[in-house]
Amino acid sequence: MLKKIFLLLFLLPILFFSQYTAKVIGIKDGDTIVVLLEGKTQKTLRLAEVDCPESAQPFGKNAKQFTSSQVFGKEVNYWETDTDRYGRTIAKVFYDDGKYLSAEIIRNGFGWWYHWFSTDKRLRDLEIEAKKNNLGLWADRKAVSPWEWRKQN
């Protein structure tokens, strides 16, 4: 028990201080946004745990529009989780009093749960539910995942 309390006290400041607040000033695609930091510095954030259709792919523009409708012009909180091969910061982005952007994208059928980079089974369940209800890209029974589309193109 004492070990758990110590661990919590050690990790809490790390979690608290690694959270950032910024204003969303651009949407590159369904899973990539641009934020404005203090000092007028721009930063590109690749959303964690979700993969949206590419811009040239069916539903790519729909995914971008959905993301824009959720966060463009808003203050968001984010936690950096990693850096991708393109040098973008991968982040978990929260808005409107705690909504998790990646979950909202998946819930509404505009992206896939990126299961290679996520262990959050709740996101898997949201994808299953969106698919069952034919939401967003799931209205297309032949929807191709972005990773498969990238291999083909």
N, C-alpha and C positions, 0 to 999 in steps of 0.2 A: 504494500500500500504506500509506504513511504517512497519507494522507488518511483511509483506512478506520479505521485505529487511532485517530486523533484523533476521528473521528465516534463510534466506539464508546465511547471514554472520556468524550465529552461526553454521550452519550445514556444511558449506564448509570446515572449518579446520578439522572437524571430518572425513569427507569423504576423504580428502586429506591425512591425517595422518594414516588412517586405511588401506591404500593401501600398499601392499608389492610387492617386486620384488624378484624373485628366479629363479633358473635354474631347469628344469625338468630333474630328473635323473632316474625316474622309472615310469612304468605304471603297476598298479596292476590289473586293469580291465578297461572296457570302461569308467567308471565314477569315477575312483579313481587313482590319480597320487601321485608321491612322488617328493618333491622339496628339493633342497639344499639351505639352508639359509646362511647368513653370519655366520662365526664361524664354518662352516662345519656341521651344525645341519640339520638333515633331518626332514621333516614334511610331513605327509600324508594328502592330501586334497581330500575330497569327493566333487565332482562337484555338485553345486547347480542346482536345477530346472530340472534335467534330471535323468532318471533311465535307465541304459543299461541292456541288457540281462546278466544273471550270466554266469560265465566262462563255466559251464557244460551245459548251455542252448544253443539251436541253435542260431547262430549269436553272441554268447558271445565272441568268438575269433576274429570275424570280427570287433566287436565294440572296442575291445582292440587294434587291429591293426590300426583302423582308428584314435583313440585317439593318439596312438604312432606316426603315420605319421604326425599328426598336431603339436604336441608339444614336443616330446622327444628331449632332448638336447638343447632346446630353453629357452631363458629368457621369463618369463611370469609375468604379473601383476595380483594380486588377492586381493579380498576383502573377509574377513571372515564374514560369515553371521550367523553361529550357530555352535553347536557341536552336532553330532549324538549320538545315544545310544551306539555306540562302541568307543566313545571318539575321533572320527575323526573330524577334522575341516571341516565344510562345507564352500565352497568358490565359488565365481564367478571368473572364470579364463579368462583372456584376453591375446591374443598373436597377433603377426604379425600386429601391428598398429591398435589394437582395435577389432579384431575378438573375439567374445564371444564363448568360447569353447562349452558350453552346447548347444547353438543355432546351431553351426556347426554340432554337433553330431545329433541333431534332424533333421536338414535340409537335411542331407545325409542318414537318415533312420537307424541310428545305436542306437537309444534310444528313449524312450518315454518322452513326456513332463510330469514331475512329478507334476501334477496339485494339489495334496494335499499340496504341499509346495511351490507353485508358483502362483502368480496372473498375470503373464506376458502372456497376450493373444496372443502376437506375436509368442510365442513358440508353443502355440496351433495351430496357423495358419501354422507354419512350419511343424508340424507333419501332419496336414491334407494334405498339399501339397505333402509331401514325400509319404504318404500313397496312394494318388491319382496317383502318378507317379511310384508306386511299387519300391521305392528305398530301398536298404539295406534289412532290415528284413521285410519290407512290401512286398517283393516279395513272402513271405510265407503268404498266405491268412489266415492261422491258427496260426499266431504268438501269443505267450502267453506272456503277460506282466511279468516283473520280480516279481512283487508283487504277482501275481497269481501263478507263478512258485514256489516261496518260500513257499506259503501256501501248495501246493501239495507235496513239497519235504522237 
